[in-house]
């Protein structure tokens, strides 16, 4: 159970750092719609990476035991 909680915390921290970096790189004249779309795409990429890493980890864990 702890590994899943740790994974969730890592996901939230990574997403927050990703968004802070994106906001620092945006120009003031960019629209909020474009920034929101980039945020949704980033969210989907991070979720798929988290799920993919979880599947890989569980596969390796099951092979090892």
mmCIF file of the N, C-alpha and C atoms, coordinates in Angstrom:
data_MODEL
# 
_entry.id   MODEL 
# 
loop_
_atom_site.group_PDB 
_atom_site.id 
_atom_site.type_symbol 
_atom_site.label_atom_id 
_atom_site.label_alt_id 
_atom_site.label_comp_id 
_atom_site.label_asym_id 
_atom_site.label_entity_id 
_atom_site.label_seq_id 
_atom_site.pdbx_PDB_ins_code 
_atom_site.Cartn_x 
_atom_site.Cartn_y 
_atom_site.Cartn_z 
_atom_site.occupancy 
_atom_site.B_iso_or_equiv 
_atom_site.pdbx_formal_charge 
_atom_site.auth_seq_id 
_atom_site.auth_comp_id 
_atom_site.auth_asym_id 
_atom_site.auth_atom_id 
_atom_site.pdbx_PDB_model_num 
ATOM 1   N N  . UNK A 1 1  ? 0.822  -1.200  0.000   1.00 0.00 ? 1  UNK A N  1 
ATOM 2   C CA . UNK A 1 1  ? 0.000  0.000   0.000   1.00 0.00 ? 1  UNK A CA 1 
ATOM 3   C C  . UNK A 1 1  ? 0.866  1.264   0.000   1.00 0.00 ? 1  UNK A C  1 
ATOM 4   N N  . UNK A 1 2  ? 1.966  1.184   0.720   1.00 0.00 ? 2  UNK A N  1 
ATOM 5   C CA . UNK A 1 2  ? 2.850  2.342   0.821   1.00 0.00 ? 2  UNK A CA 1 
ATOM 6   C C  . UNK A 1 2  ? 3.453  2.744   -0.507  1.00 0.00 ? 2  UNK A C  1 
ATOM 7   N N  . UNK A 1 3  ? 3.738  1.744   -1.358  1.00 0.00 ? 3  UNK A N  1 
ATOM 8   C CA . UNK A 1 3  ? 4.326  2.049   -2.663  1.00 0.00 ? 3  UNK A CA 1 
ATOM 9   C C  . UNK A 1 3  ? 3.353  2.836   -3.536  1.00 0.00 ? 3  UNK A C  1 
ATOM 10  N N  . UNK A 1 4  ? 2.060  2.560   -3.388  1.00 0.00 ? 4  UNK A N  1 
ATOM 11  C CA . UNK A 1 4  ? 1.063  3.281   -4.176  1.00 0.00 ? 4  UNK A CA 1 
ATOM 12  C C  . UNK A 1 4  ? 0.888  4.713   -3.666  1.00 0.00 ? 4  UNK A C  1 
ATOM 13  N N  . UNK A 1 5  ? 0.955  4.893   -2.352  1.00 0.00 ? 5  UNK A N  1 
ATOM 14  C CA . UNK A 1 5  ? 0.880  6.242   -1.786  1.00 0.00 ? 5  UNK A CA 1 
ATOM 15  C C  . UNK A 1 5  ? 2.098  7.045   -2.209  1.00 0.00 ? 5  UNK A C  1 
ATOM 16  N N  . UNK A 1 6  ? 3.266  6.429   -2.145  1.00 0.00 ? 6  UNK A N  1 
ATOM 17  C CA . UNK A 1 6  ? 4.489  7.103   -2.582  1.00 0.00 ? 6  UNK A CA 1 
ATOM 18  C C  . UNK A 1 6  ? 4.416  7.456   -4.065  1.00 0.00 ? 6  UNK A C  1 
ATOM 19  N N  . UNK A 1 7  ? 3.887  6.555   -4.873  1.00 0.00 ? 7  UNK A N  1 
ATOM 20  C CA . UNK A 1 7  ? 3.731  6.827   -6.304  1.00 0.00 ? 7  UNK A CA 1 
ATOM 21  C C  . UNK A 1 7  ? 2.791  7.992   -6.555  1.00 0.00 ? 7  UNK A C  1 
ATOM 22  N N  . UNK A 1 8  ? 1.706  8.073   -5.788  1.00 0.00 ? 8  UNK A N  1 
ATOM 23  C CA . UNK A 1 8  ? 0.773  9.191   -5.919  1.00 0.00 ? 8  UNK A CA 1 
ATOM 24  C C  . UNK A 1 8  ? 1.410  10.512  -5.541  1.00 0.00 ? 8  UNK A C  1 
ATOM 25  N N  . UNK A 1 9  ? 2.185  10.504  -4.480  1.00 0.00 ? 9  UNK A N  1 
ATOM 26  C CA . UNK A 1 9  ? 2.870  11.732  -4.049  1.00 0.00 ? 9  UNK A CA 1 
ATOM 27  C C  . UNK A 1 9  ? 3.888  12.167  -5.098  1.00 0.00 ? 9  UNK A C  1 
ATOM 28  N N  . UNK A 1 10 ? 4.641  11.209  -5.627  1.00 0.00 ? 10 UNK A N  1 
ATOM 29  C CA . UNK A 1 10 ? 5.619  11.527  -6.673  1.00 0.00 ? 10 UNK A CA 1 
ATOM 30  C C  . UNK A 1 10 ? 4.911  12.091  -7.905  1.00 0.00 ? 10 UNK A C  1 
ATOM 31  N N  . UNK A 1 11 ? 3.761  11.516  -8.259  1.00 0.00 ? 11 UNK A N  1 
ATOM 32  C CA . UNK A 1 11 ? 3.001  12.009  -9.401  1.00 0.00 ? 11 UNK A CA 1 
ATOM 33  C C  . UNK A 1 11 ? 2.554  13.454  -9.184  1.00 0.00 ? 11 UNK A C  1 
ATOM 34  N N  . UNK A 1 12 ? 2.017  13.751  -8.019  1.00 0.00 ? 12 UNK A N  1 
ATOM 35  C CA . UNK A 1 12 ? 1.539  15.112  -7.731  1.00 0.00 ? 12 UNK A CA 1 
ATOM 36  C C  . UNK A 1 12 ? 2.693  16.099  -7.754  1.00 0.00 ? 12 UNK A C  1 
ATOM 37  N N  . UNK A 1 13 ? 3.814  15.739  -7.153  1.00 0.00 ? 13 UNK A N  1 
ATOM 38  C CA . UNK A 1 13 ? 4.976  16.636  -7.135  1.00 0.00 ? 13 UNK A CA 1 
ATOM 39  C C  . UNK A 1 13 ? 5.503  16.857  -8.556  1.00 0.00 ? 13 UNK A C  1 
ATOM 40  N N  . UNK A 1 14 ? 5.593  15.784  -9.346  1.00 0.00 ? 14 UNK A N  1 
ATOM 41  C CA . UNK A 1 14 ? 6.083  15.916  -10.721 1.00 0.00 ? 14 UNK A CA 1 
ATOM 42  C C  . UNK A 1 14 ? 5.156  16.801  -11.544 1.00 0.00 ? 14 UNK A C  1 
ATOM 43  N N  . UNK A 1 15 ? 3.854  16.623  -11.375 1.00 0.00 ? 15 UNK A N  1 
ATOM 44  C CA . UNK A 1 15 ? 2.905  17.435  -12.135 1.00 0.00 ? 15 UNK A CA 1 
ATOM 45  C C  . UNK A 1 15 ? 3.001  18.903  -11.732 1.00 0.00 ? 15 UNK A C  1 
ATOM 46  N N  . UNK A 1 16 ? 3.120  19.175  -10.438 1.00 0.00 ? 16 UNK A N  1 
ATOM 47  C CA . UNK A 1 16 ? 3.242  20.561  -9.973  1.00 0.00 ? 16 UNK A CA 1 
ATOM 48  C C  . UNK A 1 16 ? 4.523  21.208  -10.496 1.00 0.00 ? 16 UNK A C  1 
ATOM 49  N N  . UNK A 1 17 ? 5.626  20.486  -10.446 1.00 0.00 ? 17 UNK A N  1 
ATOM 50  C CA . UNK A 1 17 ? 6.877  21.034  -10.970 1.00 0.00 ? 17 UNK A CA 1 
ATOM 51  C C  . UNK A 1 17 ? 6.808  21.238  -12.480 1.00 0.00 ? 17 UNK A C  1 
ATOM 52  N N  . UNK A 1 18 ? 6.140  20.338  -13.171 1.00 0.00 ? 18 UNK A N  1 
ATOM 53  C CA . UNK A 1 18 ? 5.934  20.455  -14.607 1.00 0.00 ? 18 UNK A CA 1 
ATOM 54  C C  . UNK A 1 18 ? 5.164  21.733  -14.926 1.00 0.00 ? 18 UNK A C  1 
ATOM 55  N N  . UNK A 1 19 ? 4.117  22.007  -14.165 1.00 0.00 ? 19 UNK A N  1 
ATOM 56  C CA . UNK A 1 19 ? 3.281  23.184  -14.406 1.00 0.00 ? 19 UNK A CA 1 
ATOM 57  C C  . UNK A 1 19 ? 4.005  24.468  -14.033 1.00 0.00 ? 19 UNK A C  1 
ATOM 58  N N  . UNK A 1 20 ? 4.762  24.462  -12.955 1.00 0.00 ? 20 UNK A N  1 
ATOM 59  C CA . UNK A 1 20 ? 5.536  25.650  -12.582 1.00 0.00 ? 20 UNK A CA 1 
ATOM 60  C C  . UNK A 1 20 ? 6.517  25.993  -13.688 1.00 0.00 ? 20 UNK A C  1 
ATOM 61  N N  . UNK A 1 21 ? 7.193  24.974  -14.229 1.00 0.00 ? 21 UNK A N  1 
ATOM 62  C CA . UNK A 1 21 ? 8.126  25.190  -15.325 1.00 0.00 ? 21 UNK A CA 1 
ATOM 63  C C  . UNK A 1 21 ? 7.414  25.734  -16.561 1.00 0.00 ? 21 UNK A C  1 
ATOM 64  N N  . UNK A 1 22 ? 6.234  25.194  -16.860 1.00 0.00 ? 22 UNK A N  1 
ATOM 65  C CA . UNK A 1 22 ? 5.482  25.649  -18.036 1.00 0.00 ? 22 UNK A CA 1 
ATOM 66  C C  . UNK A 1 22 ? 5.028  27.098  -17.870 1.00 0.00 ? 22 UNK A C  1 
ATOM 67  N N  . UNK A 1 23 ? 4.571  27.466  -16.688 1.00 0.00 ? 23 UNK A N  1 
ATOM 68  C CA . UNK A 1 23 ? 4.123  28.841  -16.471 1.00 0.00 ? 23 UNK A CA 1 
ATOM 69  C C  . UNK A 1 23 ? 5.274  29.831  -16.556 1.00 0.00 ? 23 UNK A C  1 
ATOM 70  N N  . UNK A 1 24 ? 6.452  29.417  -16.144 1.00 0.00 ? 24 UNK A N  1 
ATOM 71  C CA . UNK A 1 24 ? 7.616  30.309  -16.245 1.00 0.00 ? 24 UNK A CA 1 
ATOM 72  C C  . UNK A 1 24 ? 8.037  30.529  -17.695 1.00 0.00 ? 24 UNK A C  1 
ATOM 73  N N  . UNK A 1 25 ? 7.776  29.550  -18.558 1.00 0.00 ? 25 UNK A N  1 
ATOM 74  C CA . UNK A 1 25 ? 8.187  29.647  -19.956 1.00 0.00 ? 25 UNK A CA 1 
ATOM 75  C C  . UNK A 1 25 ? 7.146  30.324  -20.843 1.00 0.00 ? 25 UNK A C  1 
ATOM 76  N N  . UNK A 1 26 ? 5.932  30.512  -20.347 1.00 0.00 ? 26 UNK A N  1 
ATOM 77  C CA . UNK A 1 26 ? 4.891  31.106  -21.185 1.00 0.00 ? 26 UNK A CA 1 
ATOM 78  C C  . UNK A 1 26 ? 5.055  32.619  -21.253 1.00 0.00 ? 26 UNK A C  1 
ATOM 79  N N  . UNK A 1 27 ? 4.670  33.145  -22.386 1.00 0.00 ? 27 UNK A N  1 
ATOM 80  C CA . UNK A 1 27 ? 4.683  34.593  -22.571 1.00 0.00 ? 27 UNK A CA 1 
ATOM 81  C C  . UNK A 1 27 ? 3.383  35.167  -22.018 1.00 0.00 ? 27 UNK A C  1 
ATOM 82  N N  . UNK A 1 28 ? 3.405  36.409  -21.591 1.00 0.00 ? 28 UNK A N  1 
ATOM 83  C CA . UNK A 1 28 ? 2.190  37.005  -21.027 1.00 0.00 ? 28 UNK A CA 1 
ATOM 84  C C  . UNK A 1 28 ? 1.040  37.130  -22.026 1.00 0.00 ? 28 UNK A C  1 
ATOM 85  N N  . UNK A 1 29 ? 1.343  37.158  -23.314 1.00 0.00 ? 29 UNK A N  1 
ATOM 86  C CA . UNK A 1 29 ? 0.289  37.359  -24.313 1.00 0.00 ? 29 UNK A CA 1 
ATOM 87  C C  . UNK A 1 29 ? -0.367 36.049  -24.770 1.00 0.00 ? 29 UNK A C  1 
ATOM 88  N N  . UNK A 1 30 ? 0.063  34.900  -24.234 1.00 0.00 ? 30 UNK A N  1 
ATOM 89  C CA . UNK A 1 30 ? -0.544 33.634  -24.626 1.00 0.00 ? 30 UNK A CA 1 
ATOM 90  C C  . UNK A 1 30 ? -1.909 33.475  -23.969 1.00 0.00 ? 30 UNK A C  1 
ATOM 91  N N  . UNK A 1 31 ? -2.805 32.822  -24.682 1.00 0.00 ? 31 UNK A N  1 
ATOM 92  C CA . UNK A 1 31 ? -4.169 32.676  -24.181 1.00 0.00 ? 31 UNK A CA 1 
ATOM 93  C C  . UNK A 1 31 ? -4.246 31.587  -23.111 1.00 0.00 ? 31 UNK A C  1 
ATOM 94  N N  . UNK A 1 32 ? -5.221 31.746  -22.223 1.00 0.00 ? 32 UNK A N  1 
ATOM 95  C CA . UNK A 1 32 ? -5.442 30.759  -21.175 1.00 0.00 ? 32 UNK A CA 1 
ATOM 96  C C  . UNK A 1 32 ? -5.941 29.449  -21.758 1.00 0.00 ? 32 UNK A C  1 
ATOM 97  N N  . UNK A 1 33 ? -6.611 29.507  -22.900 1.00 0.00 ? 33 UNK A N  1 
ATOM 98  C CA . UNK A 1 33 ? -7.078 28.275  -23.542 1.00 0.00 ? 33 UNK A CA 1 
ATOM 99  C C  . UNK A 1 33 ? -5.897 27.405  -23.947 1.00 0.00 ? 33 UNK A C  1 
ATOM 100 N N  . UNK A 1 34 ? -4.908 28.027  -24.548 1.00 0.00 ? 34 UNK A N  1 
ATOM 101 C CA . UNK A 1 34 ? -3.718 27.273  -24.976 1.00 0.00 ? 34 UNK A CA 1 
ATOM 102 C C  . UNK A 1 34 ? -2.977 26.720  -23.764 1.00 0.00 ? 34 UNK A C  1 
ATOM 103 N N  . UNK A 1 35 ? -2.844 27.495  -22.723 1.00 0.00 ? 35 UNK A N  1 
ATOM 104 C CA . UNK A 1 35 ? -2.170 27.030  -21.517 1.00 0.00 ? 35 UNK A CA 1 
ATOM 105 C C  . UNK A 1 35 ? -2.952 25.871  -20.888 1.00 0.00 ? 35 UNK A C  1 
ATOM 106 N N  . UNK A 1 36 ? -4.278 25.948  -20.919 1.00 0.00 ? 36 UNK A N  1 
ATOM 107 C CA . UNK A 1 36 ? -5.105 24.873  -20.364 1.00 0.00 ? 36 UNK A CA 1 
ATOM 108 C C  . UNK A 1 36 ? -4.964 23.592  -21.177 1.00 0.00 ? 36 UNK A C  1 
ATOM 109 N N  . UNK A 1 37 ? -4.923 23.720  -22.497 1.00 0.00 ? 37 UNK A N  1 
ATOM 110 C CA . UNK A 1 37 ? -4.751 22.542  -23.358 1.00 0.00 ? 37 UNK A CA 1 
ATOM 111 C C  . UNK A 1 37 ? -3.396 21.892  -23.095 1.00 0.00 ? 37 UNK A C  1 
ATOM 112 N N  . UNK A 1 38 ? -2.359 22.706  -22.954 1.00 0.00 ? 38 UNK A N  1 
ATOM 113 C CA . UNK A 1 38 ? -1.035 22.166  -22.636 1.00 0.00 ? 38 UNK A CA 1 
ATOM 114 C C  . UNK A 1 38 ? -1.075 21.461  -21.282 1.00 0.00 ? 38 UNK A C  1 
ATOM 115 N N  . UNK A 1 39 ? -1.797 22.020  -20.314 1.00 0.00 ? 39 UNK A N  1 
ATOM 116 C CA . UNK A 1 39 ? -1.922 21.387  -19.005 1.00 0.00 ? 39 UNK A CA 1 
ATOM 117 C C  . UNK A 1 39 ? -2.609 20.044  -19.073 1.00 0.00 ? 39 UNK A C  1 
ATOM 118 N N  . UNK A 1 40 ? -3.646 19.943  -19.886 1.00 0.00 ? 40 UNK A N  1 
ATOM 119 C CA . UNK A 1 40 ? -4.361 18.670  -20.037 1.00 0.00 ? 40 UNK A CA 1 
ATOM 120 C C  . UNK A 1 40 ? -3.470 17.633  -20.715 1.00 0.00 ? 40 UNK A C  1 
ATOM 121 N N  . UNK A 1 41 ? -2.736 18.049  -21.739 1.00 0.00 ? 41 UNK A N  1 
ATOM 122 C CA . UNK A 1 41 ? -1.819 17.125  -22.421 1.00 0.00 ? 41 UNK A CA 1 
ATOM 123 C C  . UNK A 1 41 ? -0.727 16.656  -21.461 1.00 0.00 ? 41 UNK A C  1 
ATOM 124 N N  . UNK A 1 42 ? -0.178 17.586  -20.686 1.00 0.00 ? 42 UNK A N  1 
ATOM 125 C CA . UNK A 1 42 ? 0.837  17.212  -19.697 1.00 0.00 ? 42 UNK A CA 1 
ATOM 126 C C  . UNK A 1 42 ? 0.273  16.213  -18.693 1.00 0.00 ? 42 UNK A C  1 
ATOM 127 N N  . UNK A 1 43 ? -0.943 16.436  -18.258 1.00 0.00 ? 43 UNK A N  1 
ATOM 128 C CA . UNK A 1 43 ? -1.598 15.551  -17.301 1.00 0.00 ? 43 UNK A CA 1 
ATOM 129 C C  . UNK A 1 43 ? -1.757 14.148  -17.881 1.00 0.00 ? 43 UNK A C  1 
ATOM 130 N N  . UNK A 1 44 ? -2.172 14.063  -19.131 1.00 0.00 ? 44 UNK A N  1 
ATOM 131 C CA . UNK A 1 44 ? -2.344 12.765  -19.782 1.00 0.00 ? 44 UNK A CA 1 
ATOM 132 C C  . UNK A 1 44 ? -1.007 12.058  -19.939 1.00 0.00 ? 44 UNK A C  1 
ATOM 133 N N  . UNK A 1 45 ? 0.033  12.804  -20.308 1.00 0.00 ? 45 UNK A N  1 
ATOM 134 C CA . UNK A 1 45 ? 1.362  12.208  -20.455 1.00 0.00 ? 45 UNK A CA 1 
ATOM 135 C C  . UNK A 1 45 ? 1.855  11.671  -19.111 1.00 0.00 ? 45 UNK A C  1 
ATOM 136 N N  . UNK A 1 46 ? 1.677  12.439  -18.048 1.00 0.00 ? 46 UNK A N  1 
ATOM 137 C CA . UNK A 1 46 ? 2.136  11.986  -16.742 1.00 0.00 ? 46 UNK A CA 1 
ATOM 138 C C  . UNK A 1 46 ? 1.339  10.787  -16.241 1.00 0.00 ? 46 UNK A C  1 
ATOM 139 N N  . UNK A 1 47 ? 0.036  10.772  -16.492 1.00 0.00 ? 47 UNK A N  1 
ATOM 140 C CA . UNK A 1 47 ? -0.772 9.626   -16.069 1.00 0.00 ? 47 UNK A CA 1 
ATOM 141 C C  . UNK A 1 47 ? -0.345 8.369   -16.824 1.00 0.00 ? 47 UNK A C  1 
ATOM 142 N N  . UNK A 1 48 ? -0.156 8.480   -18.135 1.00 0.00 ? 48 UNK A N  1 
ATOM 143 C CA . UNK A 1 48 ? 0.248  7.299   -18.901 1.00 0.00 ? 48 UNK A CA 1 
ATOM 144 C C  . UNK A 1 48 ? 1.638  6.820   -18.478 1.00 0.00 ? 48 UNK A C  1 
ATOM 145 N N  . UNK A 1 49 ? 2.516  7.746   -18.173 1.00 0.00 ? 49 UNK A N  1 
ATOM 146 C CA . UNK A 1 49 ? 3.847  7.362   -17.686 1.00 0.00 ? 49 UNK A CA 1 
ATOM 147 C C  . UNK A 1 49 ? 3.781  6.679   -16.336 1.00 0.00 ? 49 UNK A C  1 
ATOM 148 N N  . UNK A 1 50 ? 2.919  7.178   -15.463 1.00 0.00 ? 50 UNK A N  1 
ATOM 149 C CA . UNK A 1 50 ? 2.756  6.573   -14.145 1.00 0.00 ? 50 UNK A CA 1 
ATOM 150 C C  . UNK A 1 50 ? 2.172  5.176   -14.258 1.00 0.00 ? 50 UNK A C  1 
ATOM 151 N N  . UNK A 1 51 ? 1.147  5.024   -15.065 1.00 0.00 ? 51 UNK A N  1 
ATOM 152 C CA . UNK A 1 51 ? 0.534  3.709   -15.244 1.00 0.00 ? 51 UNK A CA 1 
ATOM 153 C C  . UNK A 1 51 ? 1.521  2.748   -15.907 1.00 0.00 ? 51 UNK A C  1 
ATOM 154 N N  . UNK A 1 52 ? 2.222  3.223   -16.934 1.00 0.00 ? 52 UNK A N  1 
ATOM 155 C CA . UNK A 1 52 ? 3.211  2.373   -17.611 1.00 0.00 ? 52 UNK A CA 1 
ATOM 156 C C  . UNK A 1 52 ? 4.329  1.952   -16.682 1.00 0.00 ? 52 UNK A C  1 
ATOM 157 N N  . UNK A 1 53 ? 4.809  2.859   -15.866 1.00 0.00 ? 53 UNK A N  1 
ATOM 158 C CA . UNK A 1 53 ? 5.858  2.525   -14.909 1.00 0.00 ? 53 UNK A CA 1 
ATOM 159 C C  . UNK A 1 53 ? 5.338  1.554   -13.856 1.00 0.00 ? 53 UNK A C  1 
ATOM 160 N N  . UNK A 1 54 ? 4.097  1.750   -13.423 1.00 0.00 ? 54 UNK A N  1 
ATOM 161 C CA . UNK A 1 54 ? 3.501  0.831   -12.459 1.00 0.00 ? 54 UNK A CA 1 
ATOM 162 C C  . UNK A 1 54 ? 3.369  -0.575  -13.016 1.00 0.00 ? 54 UNK A C  1 
ATOM 163 N N  . UNK A 1 55 ? 2.940  -0.671  -14.269 1.00 0.00 ? 55 UNK A N  1 
ATOM 164 C CA . UNK A 1 55 ? 2.822  -1.987  -14.907 1.00 0.00 ? 55 UNK A CA 1 
ATOM 165 C C  . UNK A 1 55 ? 4.200  -2.631  -15.039 1.00 0.00 ? 55 UNK A C  1 
ATOM 166 N N  . UNK A 1 56 ? 5.184  -1.851  -15.461 1.00 0.00 ? 56 UNK A N  1 
ATOM 167 C CA . UNK A 1 56 ? 6.546  -2.377  -15.587 1.00 0.00 ? 56 UNK A CA 1 
ATOM 168 C C  . UNK A 1 56 ? 7.068  -2.842  -14.231 1.00 0.00 ? 56 UNK A C  1 
ATOM 169 N N  . UNK A 1 57 ? 6.866  -2.024  -13.198 1.00 0.00 ? 57 UNK A N  1 
ATOM 170 C CA . UNK A 1 57 ? 7.335  -2.381  -11.857 1.00 0.00 ? 57 UNK A CA 1 
ATOM 171 C C  . UNK A 1 57 ? 6.671  -3.657  -11.361 1.00 0.00 ? 57 UNK A C  1 
ATOM 172 N N  . UNK A 1 58 ? 5.366  -3.764  -11.516 1.00 0.00 ? 58 UNK A N  1 
ATOM 173 C CA . UNK A 1 58 ? 4.657  -4.952  -11.043 1.00 0.00 ? 58 UNK A CA 1 
ATOM 174 C C  . UNK A 1 58 ? 5.058  -6.192  -11.843 1.00 0.00 ? 58 UNK A C  1 
ATOM 175 N N  . UNK A 1 59 ? 5.317  -6.041  -13.137 1.00 0.00 ? 59 UNK A N  1 
ATOM 176 C CA . UNK A 1 59 ? 5.772  -7.164  -13.951 1.00 0.00 ? 59 UNK A CA 1 
ATOM 177 C C  . UNK A 1 59 ? 7.123  -7.654  -13.486 1.00 0.00 ? 59 UNK A C  1 
ATOM 178 N N  . UNK A 1 60 ? 8.051  -6.714  -13.278 1.00 0.00 ? 60 UNK A N  1 
ATOM 179 C CA . UNK A 1 60 ? 9.380  -7.102  -12.801 1.00 0.00 ? 60 UNK A CA 1 
ATOM 180 C C  . UNK A 1 60 ? 9.310  -7.693  -11.407 1.00 0.00 ? 60 UNK A C  1 
ATOM 181 N N  . UNK A 1 61 ? 8.434  -7.149  -10.566 1.00 0.00 ? 61 UNK A N  1 
ATOM 182 C CA . UNK A 1 61 ? 8.271  -7.654  -9.209  1.00 0.00 ? 61 UNK A CA 1 
ATOM 183 C C  . UNK A 1 61 ? 7.752  -9.096  -9.226  1.00 0.00 ? 61 UNK A C  1 
ATOM 184 N N  . UNK A 1 62 ? 6.769  -9.354  -10.081 1.00 0.00 ? 62 UNK A N  1 
ATOM 185 C CA . UNK A 1 62 ? 6.209  -10.705 -10.168 1.00 0.00 ? 62 UNK A CA 1 
ATOM 186 C C  . UNK A 1 62 ? 7.201  -11.704 -10.775 1.00 0.00 ? 62 UNK A C  1 
ATOM 187 N N  . UNK A 1 63 ? 8.021  -11.242 -11.710 1.00 0.00 ? 63 UNK A N  1 
ATOM 188 C CA . UNK A 1 63 ? 9.038  -12.114 -12.284 1.00 0.00 ? 63 UNK A CA 1 
ATOM 189 C C  . UNK A 1 63 ? 10.095 -12.457 -11.233 1.00 0.00 ? 63 UNK A C  1 
ATOM 190 N N  . UNK A 1 64 ? 10.419 -11.485 -10.388 1.00 0.00 ? 64 UNK A N  1 
ATOM 191 C CA . UNK A 1 64 ? 11.427 -11.689 -9.373  1.00 0.00 ? 64 UNK A CA 1 
ATOM 192 C C  . UNK A 1 64 ? 10.999 -12.585 -8.228  1.00 0.00 ? 64 UNK A C  1 
ATOM 193 N N  . UNK A 1 65 ? 9.704  -12.760 -8.082  1.00 0.00 ? 65 UNK A N  1 
ATOM 194 C CA . UNK A 1 65 ? 9.230  -13.605 -6.967  1.00 0.00 ? 65 UNK A CA 1 
ATOM 195 C C  . UNK A 1 65 ? 8.675  -14.858 -7.487  1.00 0.00 ? 65 UNK A C  1 
# 
